Amino acid sequence: MERYRATMAAIAPGARVKPETNNVQQSLAALQDKALIWKAARGVYALEDTFLAELMRKAGMLDP
């Protein structure tokens, strides 16, 4: 959650929404419904599409 909070602060410093476990879980479920991510194990998620991962990496949203 700390890493998620830091990422949110970096990409949306003025955001009023504070990441909490409940809304993160809801967001992950919505991404699964859209087939953008899949759940590999408890607490471990992966992107479905390598193209999406590359776009996110170029935008600085993922580690190199």
C-alpha positions as CSV (number, residue, x, y, z in Angstrom):
1,M,0.0,0.0,0.0
2,E,2.9,2.4,0.7
3,R,4.2,1.9,-2.8
4,Y,0.8,2.5,-4.2
5,R,0.3,5.6,-2.2
6,A,3.7,6.9,-3.4
7,T,2.8,6.2,-7.0
8,M,-0.5,8.0,-6.7
9,A,1.2,11.0,-5.1
10,A,3.7,11.1,-7.9
11,I,1.2,10.9,-10.8
12,A,-1.7,12.8,-9.2
13,P,-0.3,15.0,-6.4
14,G,-3.6,16.9,-6.0
15,A,-5.8,13.9,-5.9
16,R,-8.4,13.9,-3.1
17,V,-8.9,10.1,-3.2
18,K,-6.7,8.3,-0.7
19,P,-5.8,4.7,-1.5
20,E,-7.3,2.4,1.0
21,T,-7.4,-1.4,0.9
22,N,-11.1,-1.5,0.1
23,N,-11.0,0.8,-3.0
24,V,-7.8,-0.8,-4.2
25,Q,-9.5,-4.2,-4.1
26,Q,-12.5,-2.8,-6.0
27,S,-10.2,-1.3,-8.6
28,L,-8.3,-4.6,-9.1
29,A,-11.6,-6.5,-9.5
30,A,-12.8,-4.0,-12.1
31,L,-9.5,-4.4,-14.0
32,Q,-9.9,-8.2,-13.9
33,D,-13.5,-7.8,-15.3
34,K,-12.0,-5.8,-18.2
35,A,-9.4,-8.5,-18.7
36,L,-6.5,-6.0,-18.2
37,I,-5.0,-7.9,-15.3
38,W,-5.2,-11.4,-13.9
39,K,-4.6,-12.7,-10.4
40,A,-1.6,-14.9,-10.2
41,A,-1.8,-15.6,-6.5
42,R,-3.1,-14.0,-3.4
43,G,-2.0,-10.4,-3.6
44,V,-0.1,-10.9,-6.8
45,Y,-1.5,-9.5,-10.1
46,A,-0.1,-9.3,-13.6
47,L,-0.9,-7.3,-16.7
48,E,-2.6,-9.3,-19.4
49,D,-1.1,-7.4,-22.3
50,T,2.6,-6.8,-22.8
51,F,1.8,-3.7,-25.0
52,L,0.0,-2.2,-22.0
53,A,3.0,-2.9,-19.8
54,E,5.3,-1.2,-22.3
55,L,3.1,1.9,-22.4
56,M,3.0,2.0,-18.6
57,R,6.8,1.5,-18.4
58,K,7.4,4.4,-20.8
59,A,5.1,6.6,-18.8
60,G,7.1,5.8,-15.7
61,M,4.3,3.9,-14.1
62,L,6.3,0.6,-13.9
63,D,9.8,-0.2,-12.8
64,P,12.2,-0.7,-15.8
